[in-house]
Amino acid sequence: MRNISAWNARTADSSVFGEDMAQVCDICGKGPQFGNNISHAHNVTKRRWNVNLHPVRAKVNGGNKRLRVCSSCLKAGKVVKA
C-alpha cells in the first residue's frame, strides 16, 4: 500500500525550494497542450503538444540564473542572455 502522507510531504518540499514542473516556460508559464490523435478509422488516442523550451543562462536581479525559456519568449526579447 502506498504511503500518501509521505508523497504529499515530498511534493510540498519540492514547491518550497522553487522546483517547477517539467515542460513549463519560466517566463510566461506556457505548458503542454493536450488533445487527441484521430486516425482515418476515427480511433481516438491521447496526445500532447510540448512547448519548445531552451535552457538559457539569463541575467536575473543582477546575477546569472539558468532558466528554461520557450522560443516565443526568446524571439520577443523577454530574456537578457548572460
C-alpha positions in Angstrom: 0.0 0.0 0.0 1.3 3.5 -0.8 2.1 6.0 1.9 0.1 9.0 0.8 1.3 11.3 3.6 5.0 10.8 2.5 4.1 11.6 -1.1 2.4 14.9 0.0 5.4 15.8 2.0 7.7 15.3 -1.0 5.6 17.5 -3.2 5.3 20.2 -0.6 9.1 20.2 -0.1 9.8 20.5 -3.8 7.5 23.5 -4.1 9.3 25.2 -1.2 12.7 25.0 -3.0 11.3 26.5 -6.2 11.5 23.4 -8.4 8.9 23.7 -11.2 7.1 21.1 -13.1 8.8 19.9 -16.3 7.9 21.3 -19.8 6.9 24.8 -18.5 8.4 28.1 -19.6 9.9 30.0 -16.6 9.0 33.4 -18.2 5.4 33.1 -19.5 4.3 29.8 -17.8 3.3 28.2 -21.1 2.8 24.5 -20.7 1.9 21.5 -22.8 -1.4 21.4 -24.7 -3.5 18.2 -24.6 -5.7 16.7 -27.3 -6.4 13.6 -29.3 -4.9 11.8 -32.3 -7.7 10.8 -34.6 -7.0 8.2 -37.2 -8.7 7.7 -40.5 -10.8 5.0 -38.9 -11.7 7.6 -36.1 -9.7 5.7 -33.4 -9.0 8.3 -30.7 -5.9 8.2 -28.6 -4.5 10.8 -26.2 -1.6 13.0 -27.2 0.2 16.2 -26.1 2.0 19.1 -27.8 5.0 20.1 -25.8 6.5 23.6 -25.6 9.7 24.4 -27.5 11.9 25.0 -24.5 15.6 26.1 -24.5 17.9 26.1 -21.5 19.3 29.7 -21.2 21.6 31.4 -18.8 19.9 34.7 -18.2 20.5 37.8 -16.1 18.0 37.9 -13.2 18.2 40.5 -10.4 21.9 41.4 -11.2 23.0 37.7 -11.2 23.1 34.9 -13.7 20.4 32.1 -13.5 19.7 29.1 -15.6 16.1 29.2 -17.0 14.1 27.0 -19.3 12.5 29.5 -21.8 10.2 28.9 -24.7 11.3 30.0 -28.1 8.5 32.6 -28.4 9.8 34.4 -25.3 13.4 34.3 -26.7 12.2 35.8 -30.0 10.2 38.5 -28.2 13.3 39.6 -26.3 11.8 38.9 -22.8 15.1 37.4 -21.7 18.5 39.1 -21.5 21.2 36.4 -22.0 24.1 36.4 -19.6 
